[in-house]
Amino acid sequence: MSGSTDVLICGAGATGLTLAIELARRGVPFRLVDRLDGPFQGSRGKGIQPRSQEIFEDLGVLDRLFAIGGVYPPARSHRGDGQWSERPIVEPAAPSPAEPYRQGLMVPQFLTESVLRERLAELGHRVAYGHELRGFEQDDEGVSATLGTREGEHAIRARYLVGADGGRSRVRGTSGIDFPGKTLGLRAVVADLELDGLERSAWHQFNEASPTQRLSLCPLAGTALFQLQAPVPLEGDVDLSPAGLGTLVQSRTGRADLRIGAVHWASAYHMHARLADRYRAGRVFLAGDAAHAHPPTGGQGLNTSVQDAYNLGWKLATVLAGAPASLLDSYEQERRPIAEAMLGLSTSLLDAAQRGEFKRGREVQQLDLAYPGSALSLEAPPRSQGLRAGDRAPDAVLRGAGGQARRLFDLFKGTHWTLLGHQPAVPMHRTLHNVEVHLVGPYGELRDEQGQFAAAYGSAPDTWWLVRPDGHVGAIVATSELDRLIAHLEAIVR
């Protein structure tokens, strides 16, 4: 691989693949490379939270993920006398018109990434495996990188470089970006393996009250495998062979009937909580685990990473199409505080798990994540309650003028901005680049017959809502301030 491109993405995990899809569907030239010789085959992450489900719906892959995944089974706590009890891992919550997805979806990471690669191929792109970033230099116009392959080194020139290359990111290290935080004093083993002797209808927990002897065995949806998770000593080798893991399972469960077959992937790792000082160094950006390292509790890492890419992708494409480069400053401004909050949540959930508490509530679903105070947000007049600029834009079912049902999420789907006018006193005559305009009300093409739009967005007439390409509210203005909204939007995307 040599030559030039607009964006070079290093790392083809869920983060890099999501970013590649975002660029591909906007027609942005890019190269996606990974140092591995082939796709990663483990399941470090296996939970897709409701907000990420909304993103994957927009990317056109959610139905495929539902088809191969499944709901989280209940946690089954085994006692030493052979008795057990069950409890839900995730607090039950029914979907609503505004929040159509309210339960976590279990899909092993290697299957999630397989679906994303399939979608990327449909858009005409593939991962270049066996391409390792050896080094790079940047100037005012772009980045010159060197990639190592089996055939030798190749030079590539890109206007931007994105490091989606994990916790040991070479992009981050070469950029001189610090990665402060702490090692949490915990080491664990995780493994995807074949196992006989346990039902697949539950997530089996043993020795929950013991910080050193606990063990969990979770059936991985979409596969015949179980995922083993267990703390191990901070020092010393860990036998990750079928025999070694079989001994671990039998010693901690006291059950000789549990038999380990093949081990498909296994790792012993130290838990960290770290956050990059910066997400950007000139024309170089960090996303995903390269920018933040989480303990696995709460299923936040993969989801936060995917949402990094979803935020960065449309901004890169917009700037490459001629928008002011300052738009890219909003990436760190919006995403770094989210990662900081998720680190705090994951760490607190880890502390709870150490006490034998395992339940997860709305806080892990990421539906309430917002960008308050973002430079991209406008409110005129300012608002103090209800939906705010920077919030996630809710869904709602409306009725088209022709009688058909229309979901807002279907109107938002794609790479455009969406401008919603609620019972406007004047129509919107001006054509805006990459903005689809829809009017809700008696004189518009959409009717709020069930009151779902009013419940989610507010019932005040003469209000305009600008929804960004990533599904967050960019502006809320009265009709009298419509010219201000248009100027605000044109300053971003011109």
C-alpha atoms as one frame of an Amber mdcrd trajectory, in Angstrom:
protein
   0.000   0.000   0.000   1.387   3.355  -1.009   0.165   6.606  -2.471  -2.204
   9.100  -0.880  -5.636   9.271   0.687  -7.728  11.621   2.778  -7.830   9.596
   6.008  -5.555   6.823   7.232  -7.191   4.732   9.979  -4.876   2.526  12.027
  -6.739  -0.269  13.762  -9.617  -2.327  12.332 -11.535  -3.179  15.483 -15.048
  -1.926  16.109 -13.807   1.677  16.352 -11.879   1.708  13.102 -14.601  -0.178
  11.248 -17.310   2.234  12.418 -15.224   5.207  11.336 -14.520   3.568   7.974
 -18.240   2.972   7.372 -18.990   6.591   8.267 -16.405   7.816   5.761 -17.369
   5.281   3.096 -21.026   6.242   3.046 -19.966   9.861   2.571 -17.610   9.058
  -0.298 -14.442  10.071   1.571 -11.252   8.335   0.359  -9.555   6.446   3.202
  -7.348   3.476   4.014  -8.104   1.160   6.936  -5.090  -0.860   8.091  -4.384
  -3.281  10.901  -1.128  -4.813  12.058  -2.745  -8.236  12.619  -2.722 -10.758
   9.802  -6.472 -11.240  10.072  -9.570 -10.310  12.067  -9.439 -10.428  15.861
 -11.193 -13.586  17.067 -11.940 -12.798  20.718 -14.798 -11.211  22.618 -13.290
  -8.637  24.940 -16.574  -6.770  24.532 -19.903  -8.488  24.139 -22.543  -5.908
  25.064 -24.165  -3.441  22.676 -25.947  -0.797  24.699 -29.198   0.872  23.560
 -27.535   4.067  22.314 -25.089   2.031  20.231 -28.030   0.044  18.879 -29.449
   3.307  17.569 -26.141   4.070  15.892 -25.965   0.626  14.326 -29.508   1.093
  13.044 -28.333   4.223  11.253 -25.344   2.338   9.824 -27.647  -0.372   8.463
 -26.436  -3.299  10.566 -28.718  -3.505  13.606 -31.068  -6.164  12.287 -28.070
  -8.350  11.455 -26.738  -7.939  14.984 -30.111  -8.833  16.488 -30.243 -11.879
  14.219 -26.952 -13.290  15.511 -27.068 -11.918  19.069 -29.400 -12.336  22.007
 -30.624 -10.893  25.263 -28.536 -11.082  28.399 -29.455 -14.181  30.413 -30.123
 -13.899  34.151 -27.234 -14.231  36.562 -27.362 -17.579  38.324 -25.557 -17.554
  41.683 -24.318 -21.010  42.613 -23.825 -21.925  46.259 -21.517 -24.534  47.691
 -24.429 -26.841  48.631 -25.494 -27.133  44.993 -28.413 -24.710  45.317 -28.680
 -21.555  43.236 -30.725 -18.417  42.769 -31.252 -16.118  39.784 -31.588 -12.395
  39.262 -31.618 -10.168  36.197 -28.280  -8.604  35.271 -29.974  -5.672  33.568
 -32.971  -3.977  35.169 -35.976  -4.681  32.908 -37.168  -1.669  30.938 -39.809
  -1.532  28.238 -39.122   0.367  25.011 -41.004   3.581  24.370 -41.660   5.649
  21.251 -38.823   8.009  22.211 -36.443   5.172  23.206 -37.138   2.151  21.000
 -34.214   0.136  22.411 -33.988  -0.303  26.168 -32.166  -3.594  26.697 -28.540
  -4.476  26.112 -27.857  -6.822  23.216 -25.219  -9.532  23.618 -23.069 -10.040
  20.554 -19.479 -11.308  20.925 -17.011  -8.748  19.662 -15.699 -10.916  16.844
 -19.233 -11.291  15.471 -19.946  -7.557  15.798 -16.791  -6.805  13.862 -17.666
  -9.416  11.255 -20.992  -7.671  10.626 -19.228  -4.303  10.364 -16.711  -5.704
   7.880 -19.577  -7.079   5.823 -21.227  -3.660   5.761 -17.945  -2.014   4.833
 -17.512  -4.455   1.948 -20.992  -3.549   0.697 -19.769   0.033   0.545 -16.792
  -1.060  -1.552 -13.980  -1.199   1.034 -11.927  -3.778   2.902  -9.375  -3.886
   5.685  -5.702  -4.086   4.761  -4.421  -6.621   7.275  -0.751  -7.190   7.950
  -0.028  -3.456   7.655   1.744  -2.126  10.731   2.310   1.554  11.331   6.065
   1.995  11.717   6.102   5.766  12.099   4.786   9.056  10.786   5.465  12.759
  10.555   2.996  15.549  10.018   3.062  19.046   8.579   0.481  21.740   7.935
  -0.996  19.860   4.986  -1.102  16.265   6.157   0.626  13.194   7.551   3.355
  11.088   5.957   3.293   7.558   7.342   5.360   4.417   6.887   3.633   1.047
   6.921   5.423  -2.259   7.332   4.200  -5.341   5.482   5.587  -8.745   4.540
   6.650  -7.221   1.242   8.546  -4.412   2.917   7.853  -0.830   3.910   5.430
   1.423   2.078   4.904   5.174   2.290   1.463   6.720   2.390   0.353  10.313
   2.538  -2.932  11.258   4.230  -4.624  14.507   5.100  -5.562  13.063   8.505
  -4.474  10.086  10.619  -6.748   8.392  13.160  -5.342   6.073  15.799  -7.914
   3.394  16.585  -5.093   1.035  17.497  -5.938   0.129  21.084  -4.534   0.667
  24.547  -0.933   0.359  23.410  -1.524   2.780  20.559   1.522   3.551  18.456
  -0.300   6.568  17.068  -0.737   7.963  20.575   2.847   7.216  21.573   4.359
   8.705  18.436   2.203  11.804  18.840   3.578  12.361  22.342   0.135  12.302
  23.944   0.220  11.229  27.596  -2.106   8.470  28.830  -2.440   9.135  32.556
  -4.493   7.057  34.939  -3.911   4.085  37.121  -3.611   0.361  37.229  -6.486
  -0.846  39.371  -4.570  -3.573  41.194  -6.636  -6.307  39.577  -5.690  -8.961
  37.084  -8.125 -11.262  35.358  -8.371 -13.943  32.761 -10.963 -13.896  30.008
 -11.433 -16.764  27.574 -13.876 -17.927  24.906 -14.098 -21.685  25.159 -16.121
 -24.801  24.636 -17.681 -26.115  27.842 -19.827 -29.102  28.738 -21.891 -29.413
  31.898 -23.728 -26.079  32.206 -27.058 -24.856  30.865 -26.892 -21.998  28.374
 -29.951 -20.254  29.823 -28.004 -18.408  32.533 -24.810 -16.456  33.236 -23.281
 -18.701  35.886 -21.588 -17.091  38.889 -19.490 -18.880  41.515 -17.914 -17.582
  44.740 -19.304 -14.086  44.225 -18.363 -12.983  47.725 -14.690 -13.814  47.203
 -12.620 -11.163  45.372  -9.953 -13.769  44.567 -11.957 -16.947  43.888 -14.970
 -15.754  41.961 -15.595 -17.150  38.497 -18.245 -16.516  35.873 -19.212 -18.520
  32.825 -21.442 -16.714  30.331 -22.972 -18.370  27.255 -21.987 -16.254  24.259
 -25.016 -15.489  22.124 -24.668 -16.495  18.491 -22.098 -19.180  19.286 -21.746
 -22.506  21.083 -19.089 -20.966  23.346 -18.943 -19.758  26.922 -16.920 -16.785
  28.083 -14.906 -17.409  31.235 -13.994 -14.503  33.486 -12.022 -14.860  36.695
  -9.556 -12.863  38.820  -6.029 -14.254  38.961  -2.923 -13.301  40.989  -1.194
 -10.079  40.014   2.067 -11.872  39.320   3.068 -15.144  37.717   2.158 -17.063
  34.605  -1.423 -18.085  33.910  -2.006 -21.399  32.158  -4.448 -20.546  29.372
  -4.467 -24.018  27.831  -7.621 -26.156  27.946  -6.059 -28.192  30.754  -5.054
 -25.116  32.738  -8.415 -23.412  32.400 -10.165 -26.702  33.132  -8.272 -26.946
  36.423  -9.222 -23.350  37.250 -12.911 -24.012  36.554 -13.075 -27.226  38.534
 -11.188 -25.841  41.516 -13.404 -22.747  41.814 -16.725 -24.442  41.122 -16.037
 -27.730  42.937 -17.607 -29.533  39.999 -15.709 -32.295  38.280 -18.454 -32.611
  35.643 -17.518 -29.349  33.951 -15.297 -30.103  31.002 -13.345 -27.624  28.881
 -12.991 -28.343  25.199 -11.138 -26.120  22.768 -10.084 -22.646  23.848 -10.804
 -20.263  20.966  -9.213 -17.182  22.547  -7.817 -16.342  25.965  -6.013 -13.477
  27.653  -4.711 -12.574  31.097  -4.725  -8.817  31.605  -4.305  -6.096  34.203
  -7.233  -3.704  34.586  -6.578  -0.022  33.959  -8.478   3.236  34.054  -6.729
   5.726  31.773  -7.664   8.736  29.688  -5.545  10.470  27.070  -4.582  14.053
  27.869  -5.643  15.052  24.377  -7.631  13.464  21.582  -5.858  15.441  18.905
  -2.341  16.458  17.926  -2.553  18.558  14.775  -3.840  16.289  12.021  -3.728
  13.194  14.201  -6.727  11.971  16.223  -7.279   9.229  18.791 -10.450   7.163
  19.084 -11.587   4.188  21.125  -9.179   2.339  23.393  -6.308   4.450  22.089
  -7.939   7.361  23.928  -9.435   5.641  26.983  -8.931   2.358  28.834 -11.831
   0.991  30.898 -12.322  -1.947  33.223 -14.834  -4.279  31.539 -17.646  -3.792
  34.060 -20.814  -2.280  32.677 -20.018  -2.924  29.032 -18.931   0.664  28.358
 -15.627   0.324  26.496 -16.707  -0.896  23.064 -19.797   1.311  23.103 -17.904
   4.474  24.011 -15.389   3.636  21.298 -18.013   3.154  18.593 -19.567   6.479
  19.545 -16.165   8.190  19.295 -15.958   7.065  15.695 -19.570   8.044  14.988
 -18.841  11.561  16.271 -15.529  11.965  14.469 -16.586  10.500  11.119 -19.105
  13.121  10.017 -16.855  15.926  11.217 -13.870  14.708   9.226 -16.045  14.305
   6.145 -17.539  17.775   6.575 -14.139  19.443   6.911 -12.761  17.508   3.951
 -15.731  18.822   1.952 -14.728  22.405   2.730 -16.079  23.241   6.189 -13.853
  25.164   8.615 -11.167  22.989  10.193 -12.249  24.358  13.589 -15.179  21.937
  13.455 -12.702  19.193  14.378 -11.979  20.903  17.706 -15.456  19.852  18.844
 -14.499  16.163  18.716 -12.354  16.294  21.849 -14.607  18.897  23.442 -17.592
  16.557  23.150 -16.116  13.089  23.493 -13.425  13.391  26.158 -15.863  14.340
  28.963 -18.004  11.353  27.982 -15.045   8.974  28.323 -14.113  10.540  31.648
 -17.628   9.925  32.974 -17.644   6.372  31.619 -14.347   5.652  33.344 -15.892
   6.740  36.612 -18.962   4.589  35.996 -16.971   1.495  34.998 -14.732   1.841
  38.039 -17.684   2.226  40.421 -19.366  -0.806  38.867 -16.121  -2.732  39.321
 -16.101  -1.815  43.010 -19.699  -3.025  43.268 -18.806  -6.275  41.516 -16.017
  -6.792  44.031 -18.730  -6.678  46.708 -20.807  -9.246  44.825 -23.245  -6.695
  43.378 -23.802  -7.225  39.685 -26.964  -5.380  38.620 -26.888  -2.726  35.917
 -29.437   0.021  35.364 -30.128   2.871  32.997 -26.741   4.412  33.679 -25.020
   1.853  31.430 -27.376   2.309  28.468 -25.797   5.603  27.321 -29.146   7.069
  26.290 -28.651  10.113  28.512 -25.213  11.061  27.195 -25.209  14.587  25.818
 -22.928  17.414  24.775 -23.984  20.309  27.004 -22.145  23.485  26.220 -20.857
  22.212  22.875 -19.667  24.890  20.496 -21.958  23.281  17.916 -25.124  23.862
  19.967 -27.538  26.781  19.671 -30.642  27.654  21.672 -32.617  30.804  20.885
 -34.150  31.615  23.236 -32.113  29.714  25.872 -33.855  26.756  27.487 -33.771
  25.583  31.093 -35.863  22.423  30.895 -36.999  19.725  28.534 -34.915  18.621
  25.566 -31.772  20.727  25.178 -29.311  21.370  22.385 -26.623  18.681  22.635
 -29.038  15.994  23.833 -29.719  12.782  21.972 -32.615  13.356  19.557 -35.534
  11.072  20.542 -37.499   8.880  18.190 -41.250   9.227  17.634 -43.842   7.726
  15.325 -45.689  10.289  13.215 -48.242   9.957  10.445 -47.399  11.054   6.932
 -49.871  13.211   5.033 -50.576  10.158   2.871 -51.543   8.105   5.924 -48.383
   6.046   6.377 -46.506   5.736   9.674 -43.144   7.554   9.720 -40.475   7.146
  12.387 -38.221  10.092  13.095 -35.254   7.715  13.168 -36.045   6.805   9.566
 -36.002  10.488   8.658 -32.682  10.968  10.457 -31.056   7.911   8.888 -28.182
   8.739   6.586 -25.474  11.361   6.341 -27.579  14.512   6.278 -28.750  17.046
   8.854 -32.481  17.161   9.614 -34.503  20.285  10.349 -37.875  19.723  12.023
 -40.405  22.545  12.163 -43.195  22.101  14.712 -46.388  23.901  13.672 -44.422
  26.752  12.083 -46.199  29.986  11.315 -44.173  30.253   8.107 -42.905  27.512
   5.786 -39.236  26.909   5.140 -38.576  28.069   1.582 -34.788  28.198   1.615
 -32.817  25.176   0.379 -29.952  24.223   2.672 -27.022  22.051   1.664 -27.245
  18.501   3.070 -30.280  19.400   5.212 -33.631  17.629   4.926 -36.539  19.745
   6.152 -39.744  18.250   7.582 -42.742  20.122   8.951 -44.862  18.661  11.751
 -48.393  19.981  12.106 -51.646  20.585  10.283 -49.948  22.313   7.346 -46.900
  20.049   7.210 -46.317  16.628   5.676 -46.167  14.961   9.112 -48.924  14.704
  11.732 -48.386  14.088  15.431 -51.624  12.131  15.848 -50.507  10.248  18.963
 -48.719  13.172  20.600 -45.379  11.340  20.572 -43.472  14.214  19.008 -44.902
  16.719  21.457 -44.085  14.415  24.378 -40.463  14.017  23.324 -39.687  17.420
  21.818 -42.165  19.770  23.460 -45.539  21.048  22.358 -44.673  24.688  21.705
 -45.582  25.719  18.149 -43.279  27.778  15.955 -40.209  25.823  17.106 -37.437
  24.441  14.893 -35.186  21.542  15.830 -31.928  20.913  14.001 -30.689  17.321
  14.318 -27.043  16.593  13.549 -25.861  13.682  11.381 -24.949  11.783  14.577
 -28.460  12.014  16.018 -27.846  14.786  18.569 -29.836  18.003  18.690 -27.739
  20.795  17.224 -30.126  23.701  17.672 -33.553  24.634  19.029 -34.910  27.996
  17.909 -38.150  29.892  17.542 -39.294  30.869  14.072 -38.249  34.437  14.795
 -34.668  33.155  15.168 -34.674  30.973  12.056 -32.195  33.182  10.211 -29.836
  32.806  13.164 -30.131  29.018  12.967 -29.369  29.071   9.241 -26.307  31.257
   9.814 -25.190  28.939  12.626 -25.513  25.885  10.402 -23.796  27.479   7.421
 -20.875  28.501   9.627 -20.404  24.816  10.498 -20.849  23.133   7.142 -19.908
  25.716   4.506
